[in-house]
Amino acid sequence: MNANEILQVDGLKSYYRSPEGHLKAVDGVSFAIEKKQVMGLVGESGCGKTTVALSMMKLLPTSAEIMGGRVLFHGEDLLKKTEDEMANIRWRKISIIFQGALNSLNPVLSVREQIAEAMLAHKTVRADSVDEAIDRLFNAVRLDPNRKNNYPHELSGGMKQRVMIAMALACNPEIVIADEPTTALDVIVQRRVLELIRSLCKELELAVVLITHDLSVVAELCDKVAIMYAGKIVESGEIYNVFESPKHPYTQGLLRSLPKMKEKKTEISYIPGSVPDLTGTLPACRFYSRCPYAQKICAEKEPPFEVVSPGHQTACHFWKEVEQS
């Protein structure tokens, strides 16, 4: 780890057990994040993004197992921590906004009770200071503190999402993992939530890992991006480098599929084929069956993850051809 990095994921492997064998949901994922940085983890549904988040927090279901790798937080491997040690790290040091957060609030408890529970469990505030702390949180996420005694059904979707962000910040973490934080929100509310996350990142000096399949969200919010496909990161780098000059065919295909305001098209581009079965025998490059640049070597030899320019890496044997297309 360099001096600026607070979290490094190194060669993470997390597999699910199934009757057909191990499903290799995350298979050698590596990335790092720095303080006050927003990193986007992008890929289509089922590529392993959420499994990466759950692995980092050691919250995988019993059907899954971490098979290898490291998750270094300030140089200490979280994967070697006991459950008691992890309980002291979750929410206090690293918190998560779960996918489907709008349905995660308990309908029979007030918002205040739910946020206070986390604070008191981790002893970050005294019992007589809870209301003052929650008021500060609500002000931080641009919510009226008078709404803290409301029940979830009394709040709009955007308000509930802000409550979930407040809960993630309740114990003053250094890192927040946001798993699809704008799912089910309309575009106006989505924008407000994204602007809130960005401003909180700067104000509170947070590092944020944003998990999404929406490239437009990543372009607006993130400093860097890692593109996942079938359990592996195929390209990563500073946001401008990756979006302006993609070096992997999958990244190129994703960007070409985005509709552009200034172009008149009768058809939207798409990537033909589907993600391979991760329980079966896989080609060396998992994008092989869908790749327009694929050759025999792609099925036989895994492409190395190499630096193609400062702050920009990809795993493709033919990235130079992709660059020129």
Kinemage of the C-alpha trace (Angstrom):
@kinemage 1
@onewidth
@group {chain A} dominant
@subgroup {mainchain}
@vectorlist {calphas} color= white
{ca met a 1} P 0.000 0.000 0.000
{ca asn a 2} L 1.174 3.521 -0.730
{ca ala a 3} L 0.944 6.266 1.888
{ca asn a 4} L -2.351 7.668 0.548
{ca glu a 5} L -4.272 4.392 0.355
{ca ile a 6} L -6.503 3.454 3.278
{ca leu a 7} L -7.962 0.282 1.738
{ca gln a 8} L -6.445 -2.249 -0.639
{ca val a 9} L -8.218 -5.317 -1.980
{ca asp a 10} L -5.623 -7.768 -3.253
{ca gly a 11} L -6.466 -10.932 -5.207
{ca leu a 12} L -9.847 -11.433 -3.498
{ca lys a 13} L -11.590 -14.716 -4.310
{ca ser a 14} L -15.107 -15.483 -3.055
{ca tyr a 15} L -16.986 -18.551 -4.291
{ca tyr a 16} L -20.540 -19.808 -3.729
{ca arg a 17} L -21.224 -23.485 -3.207
{ca ser a 18} L -23.782 -25.048 -5.553
{ca pro a 19} L -24.780 -28.565 -6.688
{ca glu a 20} L -22.838 -27.927 -9.907
{ca gly a 21} L -19.667 -26.955 -8.034
{ca his a 22} L -18.119 -23.670 -6.946
{ca leu a 23} L -19.565 -20.554 -8.565
{ca lys a 24} L -16.589 -18.220 -8.947
{ca ala a 25} L -18.438 -14.961 -8.213
{ca val a 26} L -15.258 -13.031 -7.345
{ca asp a 27} L -12.070 -14.494 -8.739
{ca gly a 28} L -8.924 -12.471 -8.120
{ca val a 29} L -10.216 -8.914 -7.717
{ca ser a 30} L -7.754 -6.154 -6.788
{ca phe a 31} L -8.159 -2.412 -6.304
{ca ala a 32} L -7.252 0.354 -3.864
{ca ile a 33} L -8.931 3.508 -2.600
{ca glu a 34} L -7.606 6.668 -1.009
{ca lys a 35} L -9.029 9.103 1.525
{ca lys a 36} L -11.642 11.520 0.074
{ca gln a 37} L -11.802 9.445 -3.108
{ca val a 38} L -14.912 8.002 -4.777
{ca met a 39} L -14.290 4.783 -6.686
{ca gly a 40} L -16.938 3.247 -8.920
{ca leu a 41} L -17.205 -0.541 -9.175
{ca val a 42} L -19.158 -1.125 -12.380
{ca gly a 43} L -20.554 -4.097 -14.258
{ca glu a 44} L -23.753 -5.760 -15.365
{ca ser a 45} L -25.950 -7.696 -12.929
{ca gly a 46} L -24.361 -10.894 -11.654
{ca cys a 47} L -20.742 -9.870 -12.261
{ca gly a 48} L -19.823 -10.056 -8.544
{ca lys a 49} L -19.977 -6.416 -7.400
{ca thr a 50} L -22.132 -7.005 -4.318
{ca thr a 51} L -20.128 -10.109 -3.406
{ca val a 52} L -17.003 -7.928 -3.342
{ca ala a 53} L -18.722 -5.575 -0.877
{ca leu a 54} L -19.974 -8.371 1.373
{ca ser a 55} L -16.550 -10.023 1.320
{ca met a 56} L -14.851 -6.795 2.392
{ca met a 57} L -17.193 -6.606 5.386
{ca lys a 58} L -17.092 -10.392 6.042
{ca leu a 59} L -20.875 -10.536 5.675
{ca leu a 60} L -21.160 -13.295 3.080
{ca pro a 61} L -24.017 -15.797 3.458
{ca thr a 62} L -23.251 -19.308 4.694
{ca ser a 63} L -23.355 -20.624 1.113
{ca ala a 64} L -20.295 -18.536 0.229
{ca glu a 65} L -16.652 -18.758 1.204
{ca ile a 66} L -13.634 -16.497 0.816
{ca met a 67} L -11.083 -18.673 -0.958
{ca gly a 68} L -8.138 -16.298 -1.039
{ca gly a 69} L -6.759 -12.788 -1.200
{ca arg a 70} L -6.454 -9.929 1.272
{ca val a 71} L -8.478 -6.878 2.277
{ca leu a 72} L -6.001 -4.471 3.835
{ca phe a 73} L -7.387 -1.617 5.928
{ca his a 74} L -4.542 0.647 7.044
{ca gly a 75} L -2.272 -2.341 6.373
{ca glu a 76} L -4.223 -4.863 8.480
{ca asp a 77} L -5.898 -7.806 6.745
{ca leu a 78} L -9.608 -7.777 7.594
{ca leu a 79} L -9.995 -11.351 6.375
{ca lys a 80} L -7.858 -12.523 9.307
{ca lys a 81} L -9.961 -10.686 11.892
{ca thr a 82} L -12.239 -12.568 14.286
{ca glu a 83} L -15.967 -11.869 14.297
{ca asp a 84} L -15.596 -9.793 17.480
{ca glu a 85} L -12.831 -7.737 15.874
{ca met a 86} L -14.923 -7.223 12.720
{ca ala a 87} L -17.917 -6.152 14.814
{ca asn a 88} L -15.750 -3.322 16.117
{ca ile a 89} L -14.763 -2.305 12.578
{ca arg a 90} L -18.177 -2.460 10.899
{ca trp a 91} L -19.970 0.916 11.057
{ca arg a 92} L -17.176 2.432 13.193
{ca lys a 93} L -14.521 2.207 10.461
{ca ile a 94} L -16.270 0.840 7.360
{ca ser a 95} L -20.011 1.067 6.790
{ca ile a 96} L -22.303 -0.029 3.994
{ca ile a 97} L -25.483 1.210 2.364
{ca phe a 98} L -27.037 -2.069 1.294
{ca gln a 99} L -28.658 -2.721 -2.055
{ca gly a 100} L -32.408 -2.272 -1.688
{ca ala a 101} L -31.877 0.067 1.237
{ca leu a 102} L -35.368 1.533 0.871
{ca asn a 103} L -36.735 -1.797 2.108
{ca ser a 104} L -34.132 -2.218 4.862
{ca leu a 105} L -35.722 0.107 7.391
{ca asn a 106} L -37.795 -1.549 10.106
{ca pro a 107} L -41.425 -0.427 9.564
{ca val a 108} L -42.387 -0.662 13.265
{ca leu a 109} L -39.527 1.455 14.629
{ca ser a 110} L -39.051 5.174 14.236
{ca val a 111} L -36.069 6.432 12.280
{ca arg a 112} L -34.581 7.773 15.507
{ca glu a 113} L -34.730 4.367 17.199
{ca gln a 114} L -32.989 2.679 14.287
{ca ile a 115} L -30.113 5.149 14.066
{ca ala a 116} L -29.735 5.294 17.848
{ca glu a 117} L -29.419 1.501 17.994
{ca ala a 118} L -26.240 1.577 15.902
{ca met a 119} L -24.761 4.470 17.849
{ca leu a 120} L -25.393 2.908 21.243
{ca ala a 121} L -24.289 -0.584 20.168
{ca his a 122} L -20.915 0.812 19.084
{ca lys a 123} L -20.748 3.284 21.989
{ca thr a 124} L -19.967 6.238 19.742
{ca val a 125} L -22.234 8.552 21.782
{ca arg a 126} L -23.690 8.605 25.274
{ca ala a 127} L -27.376 7.830 25.680
{ca asp a 128} L -28.113 11.413 26.726
{ca ser a 129} L -26.432 12.758 23.561
{ca val a 130} L -28.205 10.583 20.978
{ca asp a 131} L -30.761 13.169 19.875
{ca glu a 132} L -28.122 15.845 19.445
{ca ala a 133} L -25.985 13.461 17.349
{ca ile a 134} L -28.953 12.415 15.173
{ca asp a 135} L -29.867 16.075 14.603
{ca arg a 136} L -26.308 16.684 13.354
{ca leu a 137} L -26.573 13.683 11.038
{ca phe a 138} L -29.896 14.859 9.636
{ca asn a 139} L -28.473 18.300 8.978
{ca ala a 140} L -25.486 16.686 7.239
{ca val a 141} L -27.740 14.695 4.874
{ca arg a 142} L -30.038 17.709 4.294
{ca leu a 143} L -33.025 16.350 6.252
{ca asp a 144} L -35.163 18.266 8.731
{ca pro a 145} L -34.188 16.927 12.209
{ca asn a 146} L -37.858 17.098 13.183
{ca arg a 147} L -38.429 14.089 10.916
{ca lys a 148} L -36.316 11.796 13.080
{ca asn a 149} L -39.368 10.564 14.999
{ca asn a 150} L -41.180 9.594 11.810
{ca tyr a 151} L -41.723 5.998 10.798
{ca pro a 152} L -40.414 4.825 7.390
{ca his a 153} L -43.862 4.860 5.751
{ca glu a 154} L -44.122 8.568 6.549
{ca leu a 155} L -41.066 9.379 4.426
{ca ser a 156} L -40.628 9.659 0.663
{ca gly a 157} L -38.201 7.414 -1.210
{ca gly a 158} L -35.575 10.147 -1.325
{ca met a 159} L -35.947 10.815 2.397
{ca lys a 160} L -35.571 7.118 3.231
{ca gln a 161} L -32.417 6.956 1.135
{ca arg a 162} L -31.012 9.946 3.037
{ca val a 163} L -31.885 8.194 6.307
{ca met a 164} L -29.897 5.154 5.139
{ca ile a 165} L -26.952 7.422 4.340
{ca ala a 166} L -27.282 8.973 7.815
{ca met a 167} L -27.241 5.485 9.357
{ca ala a 168} L -24.083 4.651 7.401
{ca leu a 169} L -22.452 7.808 8.810
{ca ala a 170} L -23.738 7.330 12.358
{ca cys a 171} L -20.450 5.998 13.764
{ca asn a 172} L -18.103 8.299 11.815
{ca pro a 173} L -16.579 5.695 9.462
{ca glu a 174} L -13.605 6.282 7.194
{ca ile a 175} L -15.062 4.291 4.294
{ca val a 176} L -18.634 3.967 3.050
{ca ile a 177} L -19.594 1.235 0.599
{ca ala a 178} L -22.691 2.319 -1.336
{ca asp a 179} L -24.319 -0.626 -3.125
{ca glu a 180} L -26.683 0.723 -5.807
{ca pro a 181} L -27.694 3.686 -3.583
{ca thr a 182} L -30.067 5.231 -6.144
{ca thr a 183} L -32.016 2.125 -7.175
{ca ala a 184} L -35.784 2.756 -7.467
{ca leu a 185} L -35.403 6.545 -7.232
{ca asp a 186} L -36.567 8.891 -9.971
{ca val a 187} L -33.891 10.827 -11.842
{ca ile a 188} L -34.414 14.097 -9.931
{ca val a 189} L -34.091 12.446 -6.509
{ca gln a 190} L -31.241 10.305 -7.819
{ca arg a 191} L -29.268 13.393 -8.742
{ca arg a 192} L -29.820 14.943 -5.315
{ca val a 193} L -28.655 11.780 -3.563
{ca leu a 194} L -25.545 11.593 -5.743
{ca glu a 195} L -24.706 15.236 -5.099
{ca leu a 196} L -25.152 14.562 -1.390
{ca ile a 197} L -22.743 11.609 -1.447
{ca arg a 198} L -20.170 13.665 -3.312
{ca ser a 199} L -20.415 16.617 -0.922
{ca leu a 200} L -20.259 14.372 2.164
{ca cys a 201} L -17.156 12.695 0.776
{ca lys a 202} L -15.391 16.077 0.753
{ca glu a 203} L -16.891 17.531 3.939
{ca leu a 204} L -16.270 14.434 6.091
{ca glu a 205} L -13.124 13.276 4.236
{ca leu a 206} L -14.732 9.917 3.443
{ca ala a 207} L -13.618 7.329 0.967
{ca val a 208} L -16.554 5.892 -0.972
{ca val a 209} L -16.846 2.668 -2.963
{ca leu a 210} L -19.849 3.138 -5.248
{ca ile a 211} L -21.267 -0.100 -6.669
{ca thr a 212} L -23.489 0.389 -9.697
{ca his a 213} L -24.277 -0.716 -13.234
{ca asp a 214} L -25.015 2.855 -14.308
{ca leu a 215} L -22.093 4.416 -16.161
{ca ser a 216} L -23.691 7.857 -16.165
{ca val a 217} L -23.725 7.798 -12.348
{ca val a 218} L -20.046 6.840 -12.305
{ca ala a 219} L -19.121 9.582 -14.778
{ca glu a 220} L -20.778 12.212 -12.612
{ca leu a 221} L -19.654 11.097 -9.172
{ca cys a 222} L -16.429 9.088 -9.261
{ca asp a 223} L -12.723 9.909 -9.342
{ca lys a 224} L -11.728 6.442 -10.555
{ca val a 225} L -13.499 3.358 -11.838
{ca ala a 226} L -13.011 -0.415 -11.944
{ca ile a 227} L -14.960 -2.360 -14.580
{ca met a 228} L -15.993 -5.894 -13.526
{ca tyr a 229} L -16.976 -8.754 -15.795
{ca ala a 230} L -17.797 -12.312 -14.673
{ca gly a 231} L -15.977 -12.058 -11.349
{ca lys a 232} L -12.888 -10.195 -12.546
{ca ile a 233} L -11.828 -6.587 -12.984
{ca val a 234} L -11.018 -6.118 -16.664
{ca glu a 235} L -10.125 -2.414 -16.653
{ca ser a 236} L -9.505 0.296 -14.068
{ca gly a 237} L -8.132 3.776 -13.809
{ca glu a 238} L -8.873 7.451 -13.468
{ca ile a 239} L -12.370 8.187 -14.674
{ca tyr a 240} L -11.309 10.437 -17.566
{ca asn a 241} L -8.763 7.945 -18.917
{ca val a 242} L -11.166 4.996 -18.916
{ca phe a 243} L -14.156 6.854 -20.357
{ca glu a 244} L -12.233 8.794 -22.997
{ca ser a 245} L -9.972 5.959 -24.110
{ca pro a 246} L -11.281 2.506 -23.099
{ca lys a 247} L -8.754 -0.260 -23.608
{ca his a 248} L -10.938 -3.326 -23.005
{ca pro a 249} L -13.620 -4.512 -25.459
{ca tyr a 250} L -16.145 -4.886 -22.634
{ca thr a 251} L -15.651 -1.306 -21.452
{ca gln a 252} L -15.823 -0.152 -25.046
{ca gly a 253} L -19.097 -2.040 -25.528
{ca leu a 254} L -20.628 -0.589 -22.358
{ca leu a 255} L -19.760 2.962 -23.364
{ca arg a 256} L -21.039 2.504 -26.906
{ca ser a 257} L -24.365 1.252 -25.547
{ca leu a 258} L -25.012 4.588 -23.821
{ca pro a 259} L -27.397 6.797 -25.844
{ca lys a 260} L -25.817 10.127 -26.798
{ca met a 261} L -27.835 13.329 -26.946
{ca lys a 262} L -26.120 14.680 -30.076
{ca glu a 263} L -26.269 11.490 -32.124
{ca lys a 264} L -29.268 10.429 -34.180
{ca lys a 265} L -29.546 6.650 -34.008
{ca thr a 266} L -32.387 4.325 -34.865
{ca glu a 267} L -30.807 1.494 -32.853
{ca ile a 268} L -28.866 1.437 -29.612
{ca ser a 269} L -25.612 -0.544 -29.613
{ca tyr a 270} L -25.419 -3.586 -27.379
{ca ile a 271} L -23.033 -6.401 -26.480
{ca pro a 272} L -24.251 -9.678 -28.022
{ca gly a 273} L -24.222 -12.925 -26.051
{ca ser a 274} L -24.424 -13.446 -22.301
{ca val a 275} L -22.177 -13.839 -19.264
{ca pro a 276} L -20.601 -17.344 -19.065
{ca asp a 277} L -21.674 -19.894 -16.474
{ca leu a 278} L -19.303 -19.275 -13.576
{ca thr a 279} L -19.652 -22.848 -12.297
{ca gly a 280} L -18.384 -24.380 -15.515
{ca thr a 281} L -15.048 -24.532 -17.303
{ca leu a 282} L -14.179 -20.981 -18.259
{ca pro a 283} L -11.955 -19.653 -21.043
{ca ala a 284} L -8.789 -17.870 -19.956
{ca cys a 285} L -10.438 -14.565 -20.853
{ca arg a 286} L -14.024 -14.643 -19.625
{ca phe a 287} L -15.150 -12.167 -22.278
{ca tyr a 288} L -13.883 -14.498 -25.020
{ca ser a 289} L -17.283 -15.665 -26.332
{ca arg a 290} L -18.609 -12.107 -26.701
{ca cys a 291} L -15.489 -10.302 -27.846
{ca pro a 292} L -15.119 -8.991 -31.413
{ca tyr a 293} L -11.316 -9.070 -31.049
{ca ala a 294} L -11.072 -12.641 -29.697
{ca gln a 295} L -8.452 -15.039 -31.013
{ca lys a 296} L -7.222 -18.468 -29.966
{ca ile a 297} L -4.803 -17.086 -27.381
{ca cys a 298} L -7.736 -15.510 -25.491
{ca ala a 299} L -9.224 -18.924 -24.749
{ca glu a 300} L -5.906 -20.440 -23.704
{ca lys a 301} L -3.906 -17.730 -21.902
{ca glu a 302} L -5.294 -15.331 -19.319
{ca pro a 303} L -4.473 -11.751 -20.312
{ca pro a 304} L -2.210 -9.997 -17.792
{ca phe a 305} L -3.499 -6.929 -15.989
{ca glu a 306} L -1.048 -4.370 -17.311
{ca val a 307} L -0.513 -0.620 -17.170
{ca val a 308} L -1.412 0.939 -20.530
{ca ser a 309} L -0.882 4.556 -19.423
{ca pro a 310} L -0.292 6.307 -16.077
{ca gly a 311} L -3.214 5.500 -13.805
{ca his a 312} L -4.866 3.181 -16.324
{ca gln a 313} L -4.739 -0.646 -16.401
{ca thr a 314} L -6.496 -3.332 -18.427
{ca ala a 315} L -6.503 -7.090 -18.971
{ca cys a 316} L -6.684 -7.686 -22.722
{ca his a 317} L -4.222 -9.262 -25.154
{ca phe a 318} L -5.378 -6.864 -27.875
{ca trp a 319} L -5.839 -3.586 -26.041
{ca lys a 320} L -3.817 -1.725 -28.669
{ca glu a 321} L -6.320 -2.797 -31.346
{ca val a 322} L -9.171 -1.687 -29.092
{ca glu a 323} L -7.454 1.665 -28.625
{ca gln a 324} L -7.239 2.212 -32.358
{ca ser a 325} L -10.848 1.280 -33.155
